Amino acid sequence: MDTGRRYLLFVSHSKTVEMAGSEKLPQDYVDNCGNSGAVDEVEATITRVRGLSESR
């Protein structure tokens, strides 16, 4: 991640202990394997998320 750049982040929450190799992850963490990313690179995801919130 770069300072000054905007990001869309999806935060995971785990009630159990999750490990990344030998490192214990916090209960709330950003998973870099998902749809998170720099705003200018995930425009389709942002559009979809906005659509989901409007349909409620």
PEVENKA-V97044 format. One record per pair of residues at least 6 apart in sequence whose C-alpha atoms are under 7 Angstrom apart, sorted by the first residue. I is the first residue (numbers start at 1). J is the second residue. Records with the same first field share a line. If there is no record, write none. Layout:
I = J, J
This chain:
6 = 38, 39
7 = 37, 38, 39
8 = 36, 37, 38, 39
9 = 30, 36, 37
10 = 30, 35, 36
11 = 28, 29, 30, 31
12 = 28, 29, 30, 31
13 = 27, 28, 29
14 = 27, 28
15 = 27
18 = 24, 25
19 = 25
